[in-house]
Amino acid sequence: MALQQTVEQTVAGLGYDLVEIERSAGGLLRVTIDLPWKAPTSEALAAGIPEPFVTVEDCEKVTRQLQFALEVDGADYKRLEVSSPGIDRPLRNEQDFERFVGEVIDITLNAPMGAAAAGQVSANRKKFRGTLERAEKVEGAVGAPGWQIVWSDAPEPKPGQKVSKKRAPAPLHALGFVLDELRDARLAPIVDFKGRRAKTQPGFSDIDDGTNVPD
């Protein structure tokens, strides 16, 4: 907990949001940061102004400050890596869900669907992928903001495959939830060369033993 608090306070003190902390084999401490998000104004949306994103310079600044703070605390790690969120960015709070409405996300429920599946999906199913939407109301969640994902079980057409306009569209499924029901939620790691992930372009900084920052 001491390390978590040190990282959180250091990142916040520099004006960034802490997205995730991970410890990996070989003493690697991986810290993911992002810029604080504010809902875009109607003027910004109309002008098509993209969201700012974390740069290499941002990651280097956080890396240097974290190196100092962790050394003062005597934290046990061999290599520090600070980066921006990847295409499978975790969604942690209501603001994250608000920010990524309309995106395809992967969620894992705390418990299987069970009787709530009503025979539409496997009662043992906990993992789902669909487009994130706001839900008007989630049963049993009085006063809590609701969300849902919407998906179709129709197979994706293969590259170059023509889809008949006469074919009836596959039915859509919707799953409503509140955040307390989720074990994990992330942006689906879908690569779109038209710029789907422009809001999470990569920045990266890596320090080995706190002594070297590569270009």
C-alpha positions in Angstrom: 0.0 0.0 0.0 2.9 2.4 0.7 4.2 2.0 -2.8 0.7 2.5 -4.3 0.3 5.7 -2.3 3.7 7.0 -3.2 3.0 6.5 -6.9 -0.5 7.9 -6.7 0.6 11.1 -4.9 3.6 11.6 -7.2 1.6 11.2 -10.4 -1.2 13.4 -9.2 1.2 16.0 -7.9 2.6 16.4 -11.4 -0.9 16.8 -12.9 -1.5 13.4 -14.3 -4.0 10.6 -13.6 -2.7 7.2 -12.5 -4.3 4.5 -14.6 -2.6 1.3 -13.5 0.4 -0.1 -11.5 1.8 -3.5 -12.3 4.7 -5.6 -11.0 6.3 -8.0 -13.4 9.0 -10.6 -13.3 12.6 -9.4 -13.0 11.7 -6.5 -10.7 9.9 -4.5 -13.3 7.5 -1.8 -12.0 5.2 -0.6 -14.7 3.2 2.6 -14.2 0.5 3.8 -16.7 -0.5 7.4 -16.7 -2.9 9.6 -18.6 -3.9 13.2 -18.9 -6.9 14.4 -16.8 -10.0 14.1 -18.9 -12.7 16.7 -19.3 -15.8 16.3 -21.5 -15.2 18.1 -24.8 -17.2 21.2 -25.4 -19.7 21.4 -28.3 -17.4 23.8 -30.0 -14.4 21.4 -29.8 -16.6 18.5 -31.1 -17.8 20.7 -34.0 -14.2 21.7 -34.9 -13.0 18.0 -34.7 -10.3 18.9 -32.2 -8.7 15.7 -31.0 -8.1 14.9 -27.3 -4.5 15.6 -26.1 -2.5 12.6 -25.3 0.5 11.6 -23.1 3.8 12.2 -24.8 7.3 10.7 -24.3 8.2 14.0 -22.5 5.3 13.5 -20.0 6.5 9.9 -19.3 10.1 11.0 -18.8 9.0 13.8 -16.3 7.0 11.3 -14.3 9.7 8.7 -14.4 12.3 11.1 -13.0 10.1 12.2 -10.1 9.0 8.7 -9.3 12.6 7.5 -9.3 13.3 10.1 -6.6 10.2 9.4 -4.6 10.6 5.6 -4.6 14.3 5.9 -3.7 13.3 8.0 -0.6 10.7 5.4 0.4 13.2 2.5 -0.2 10.9 0.8 -2.7 12.0 -2.6 -3.9 12.2 -2.6 -7.7 14.9 -3.0 -10.4 13.4 -1.2 -13.4 10.8 1.5 -13.7 8.6 1.8 -16.8 6.2 4.7 -17.3 3.9 4.7 -20.3 0.6 5.9 -21.6 -2.5 3.6 -21.8 -2.4 1.0 -24.6 -5.3 0.0 -26.8 -6.6 -2.3 -24.0 -6.8 0.6 -21.6 -8.5 -0.4 -18.3 -11.7 1.4 -17.3 -11.7 2.1 -13.6 -14.4 4.6 -12.7 -17.5 6.4 -13.9 -15.5 9.1 -15.6 -13.7 6.4 -17.7 -17.0 5.0 -18.8 -18.3 8.4 -19.6 -15.2 9.2 -21.6 -15.4 6.0 -23.8 -19.1 5.9 -24.6 -19.5 4.5 -28.1 -16.3 2.4 -27.9 -16.1 -1.4 -28.0 -15.1 -2.7 -24.6 -14.5 -6.1 -22.9 -16.0 -6.7 -19.5 -15.7 -9.5 -17.0 -18.5 -9.9 -14.4 -17.8 -10.8 -10.8 -20.3 -13.7 -11.0 -21.7 -15.7 -13.9 -25.0 -14.6 -15.5 -27.0 -17.5 -14.0 -30.8 -17.2 -14.1 -30.4 -13.6 -15.3 -29.3 -14.9 -18.7 -32.9 -16.1 -19.4 -31.6 -18.6 -21.8 -30.2 -16.0 -24.2 -26.6 -16.7 -23.3 -24.8 -19.4 -21.3 -25.7 -19.2 -17.6 -21.9 -19.6 -16.8 -20.8 -16.7 -19.0 -18.9 -13.9 -17.4 -17.1 -12.3 -20.3 -18.7 -10.0 -22.9 -17.6 -7.7 -25.7 -19.9 -4.9 -27.0 -20.4 -1.2 -27.7 -20.6 0.8 -24.5 -23.8 2.8 -24.0 -25.5 4.6 -21.2 -28.5 2.7 -19.9 -31.7 4.4 -18.8 -32.1 2.2 -15.8 -30.5 -1.0 -14.4 -32.8 -3.2 -12.4 -31.9 -3.3 -8.7 -29.5 -0.3 -9.0 -31.6 2.4 -7.4 -30.0 5.8 -7.9 -26.8 4.4 -9.5 -25.7 5.4 -13.0 -26.4 2.6 -15.4 -24.4 1.3 -18.4 -24.9 -1.3 -21.0 -23.0 -3.0 -23.8 -24.7 -3.9 -27.1 -23.5 -6.6 -29.4 -24.5 -8.9 -32.2 -23.5 -12.6 -32.6 -23.3 -12.2 -36.4 -19.8 -13.3 -37.6 -17.6 -10.5 -38.9 -17.4 -10.5 -42.7 -14.1 -11.5 -44.2 -12.0 -9.0 -46.0 -13.4 -8.5 -49.5 -16.6 -10.5 -48.7 -19.8 -9.0 -50.0 -22.7 -8.9 -47.6 -26.2 -9.2 -49.2 -28.4 -6.2 -48.5 -31.4 -8.6 -48.4 -30.0 -10.6 -45.5 -31.9 -9.9 -42.3 -29.6 -8.3 -39.7 -28.6 -10.4 -36.7 -30.5 -9.5 -33.6 -28.8 -7.2 -31.1 -28.2 -8.2 -27.5 -27.8 -5.8 -24.6 -26.4 -6.3 -21.1 -27.0 -3.7 -18.5 -24.7 -3.4 -15.5 -23.3 -1.1 -12.8 -19.6 -0.9 -12.0 -19.8 -2.9 -8.8 -20.8 -5.9 -10.9 -17.6 -5.8 -12.8 -14.3 -7.6 -12.1 -12.5 -6.0 -15.0 -13.4 -3.7 -17.9 -11.1 -2.6 -20.7 -11.2 -1.1 -24.2 -11.3 -3.9 -26.7 -7.8 -4.2 -28.3 -9.1 -3.5 -31.8 -6.7 -1.9 -34.3 -8.4 0.6 -36.6 -6.0 2.2 -39.0 -8.5 5.1 -39.5 -7.5 6.3 -36.0 -9.9 4.7 -33.6 -7.3 4.9 -30.8 -6.1 8.5 -31.5 -7.1 9.4 -27.9 -4.6 6.9 -26.5 -1.5 7.4 -28.6 1.6 6.0 -26.9 4.2 7.7 -24.8 6.9 5.7 -23.1 9.8 6.1 -20.8 11.9 3.3 -19.3 14.6 3.6 -16.6 16.8 0.7 -15.6 18.0 1.0 -12.0 17.1 4.7 -12.2 20.1 5.7 -14.2 19.3 5.8 -17.9 16.5 7.2 -20.0 16.7 6.2 -23.7 15.7 8.6 -26.5 
